[in-house]
Amino acid sequence: MIRKVIKKIVKVIINFVFTHFLYRAKYTNLDKLNQFDKCLVCPNHSDKFDPFFIYAKTNDLCIMAKAELFNNKILGAIFRFFDVFPIRRGEHDTKSLLHAIRLFKNVDKRKLLIYIEGERMRKDEPRGTAKVGPVFIAAEANVPIVPAYVTKNPRIFSKIKVTFGDPIYIDKTKIKDKEYIKNESQGLLDTIYDLNPDK
């Protein structure tokens, strides 16, 4: 109960600070996300504050983040308190993938924020490479993926746009088809960047 209260208070603070004060956020098609009790949320990733724009407007959210953020034990404990869990980038982290899949079991509501590019894109990088993890997780957990685009490299005190797209469903029967998973992952990445309202 105490944990729920703390998380609710923090969410209110994050919503004010990151969508009204530091940035002026405009959300488009937020209903496409909130129509689901269970789903993956897959946005592009260019700024360290990107997760806050999703967290501020989403309930029952877990976040997959790079393992380096958990090197500090205090920060690691805080992240875990707020349902953030680590994944080791650049290697096949089976443990984290299985954890992500298990998050959807035996619960009525769960959303998982995961970045298909696996890392932040610098200003001089138009986009990253599609990782297959999100599509694999969605197939195994049998949940849809909601793509999203967040204004790239936003500046403090500027306007940002967060746009959600139509859900993408992955055929679980083809989960062992590596070419299918690869193509679906690339398609997801393309869909995310096609949502950019300023392209």
C-alpha positions in Angstrom: 0.0 0.0 0.0 2.8 2.4 0.9 4.6 1.5 -2.3 1.5 2.3 -4.3 1.1 5.7 -2.7 4.8 6.6 -3.2 4.6 5.6 -6.8 1.4 7.6 -7.4 3.0 10.7 -5.8 6.1 10.3 -7.9 4.1 9.8 -11.1 2.2 13.1 -10.4 5.5 14.9 -9.9 7.0 13.4 -13.1 3.9 14.3 -15.1 4.1 17.9 -14.0 7.9 18.3 -14.3 8.4 16.5 -17.6 5.2 17.3 -19.5 4.4 20.8 -18.3 7.4 22.4 -16.8 10.7 21.3 -18.3 8.9 20.4 -21.6 5.5 21.1 -23.0 4.4 17.7 -24.2 1.6 17.1 -26.7 0.3 13.5 -26.9 -1.4 12.2 -30.0 -3.4 8.9 -30.1 -2.8 8.1 -26.4 -6.0 6.1 -26.6 -4.2 3.6 -28.8 -2.0 2.8 -25.8 -4.5 3.0 -23.0 -7.0 0.6 -24.8 -4.8 -2.3 -23.7 -4.3 -3.8 -20.3 -1.3 -5.7 -21.5 1.2 -4.6 -24.2 4.7 -3.6 -25.1 5.4 0.1 -25.7 8.2 0.6 -28.2 9.3 4.2 -28.9 12.4 5.6 -30.5 15.1 6.7 -28.0 17.3 9.8 -28.2 17.2 11.4 -24.8 17.8 10.2 -21.2 14.5 11.6 -20.2 12.5 9.7 -22.9 11.1 7.1 -20.4 9.5 9.8 -18.3 7.2 10.9 -21.2 5.7 7.4 -21.3 5.8 6.8 -17.6 3.8 10.0 -16.9 0.8 8.8 -18.9 0.9 5.1 -18.3 -0.2 2.8 -15.6 1.2 -0.6 -14.6 4.4 0.2 -16.5 7.7 -1.8 -16.3 10.8 -0.6 -18.0 13.7 -2.5 -19.5 17.0 -0.5 -19.1 20.7 -0.9 -19.7 22.5 -2.9 -16.9 25.1 -0.1 -16.4 22.4 2.0 -14.7 22.3 -0.6 -11.9 26.0 -0.5 -11.1 25.3 1.9 -8.2 23.5 -0.2 -5.6 21.4 2.7 -4.3 20.3 3.8 -7.8 19.7 0.1 -8.7 17.4 -0.3 -5.7 15.5 2.8 -6.6 15.1 1.6 -10.2 13.8 -1.8 -9.1 11.3 -0.1 -6.7 9.8 1.6 -9.7 9.7 -1.6 -11.7 12.8 -1.0 -13.9 14.9 -4.0 -14.6 18.3 -4.4 -16.3 19.4 -6.0 -19.5 23.0 -6.5 -20.7 23.4 -4.9 -24.0 25.5 -6.4 -26.8 25.0 -10.0 -25.6 22.2 -12.5 -25.5 20.7 -11.8 -22.1 18.4 -14.8 -21.8 17.6 -14.1 -18.1 16.3 -10.6 -18.8 14.3 -11.8 -21.8 12.6 -14.5 -19.7 12.0 -12.0 -16.9 10.3 -9.7 -19.4 8.0 -12.5 -20.7 7.2 -13.6 -17.1 6.0 -10.1 -16.3 2.9 -10.7 -18.3 1.9 -13.9 -16.5 -0.6 -14.1 -13.7 -1.4 -10.4 -13.9 -4.4 -8.6 -15.3 -2.6 -5.4 -16.2 1.0 -4.9 -17.4 2.8 -2.7 -19.9 6.5 -3.0 -20.7 8.5 -0.1 -22.1 11.4 -1.3 -24.3 13.5 0.4 -26.9 13.9 -1.5 -30.1 17.2 0.3 -30.9 18.6 -0.8 -27.6 20.4 2.5 -27.0 20.1 6.2 -27.3 20.6 7.8 -30.7 22.9 10.8 -30.9 22.0 13.9 -32.8 24.0 12.8 -35.8 22.4 9.4 -35.9 19.1 9.3 -37.9 18.1 5.9 -36.4 19.6 2.8 -34.9 19.4 -0.9 -35.8 16.3 -2.9 -35.0 16.9 -5.5 -32.2 14.7 -8.6 -32.2 14.1 -8.7 -28.5 10.8 -6.7 -28.4 9.2 -8.8 -31.2 10.3 -12.0 -29.5 8.9 -11.0 -26.1 5.6 -9.8 -27.6 5.2 -13.2 -29.4 6.1 -15.3 -26.4 3.9 -13.2 -24.1 1.1 -13.0 -26.7 0.6 -9.3 -26.3 0.5 -6.5 -28.9 3.2 -3.9 -29.5 2.2 -0.2 -29.5 4.7 1.8 -31.4 5.5 5.4 -30.4 7.5 8.3 -31.6 9.0 10.9 -29.2 10.5 14.2 -30.5 14.2 13.4 -31.2 16.8 15.2 -28.9 14.3 17.7 -27.4 15.7 20.8 -25.8 14.7 21.9 -22.3 11.7 24.2 -22.2 10.7 23.3 -25.7 7.6 21.6 -27.1 7.8 17.9 -27.7 5.4 15.5 -29.4 4.6 12.0 -28.4 2.7 10.1 -31.0 1.3 6.5 -30.7 0.5 4.3 -33.6 -1.7 1.3 -34.3 -1.0 -1.9 -32.4 1.2 -4.5 -34.1 0.4 -8.2 -33.5 3.1 -10.8 -33.8 2.3 -14.4 -35.0 3.4 -16.6 -32.1 3.4 -19.7 -34.4 6.3 -18.2 -36.3 8.5 -17.4 -33.3 11.1 -19.9 -34.4 11.3 -18.3 -37.9 14.3 -16.1 -37.5 13.7 -14.3 -40.8 10.1 -13.5 -39.8 11.2 -12.1 -36.4 13.9 -10.1 -38.1 11.5 -8.7 -40.7 8.9 -7.9 -38.1 11.5 -6.1 -36.0 12.6 -4.0 -39.0 9.0 -3.2 -39.8 8.4 -2.1 -36.2 11.4 0.3 -36.4 10.2 1.7 -39.7 6.7 2.2 -38.2 8.1 4.0 -35.2 9.9 6.6 -37.3 7.0 6.9 -39.7 5.0 8.2 -36.8 7.2 11.3 -36.7 4.7 14.2 -37.3 7.5 16.5 -38.4 9.2 14.3 -40.9 
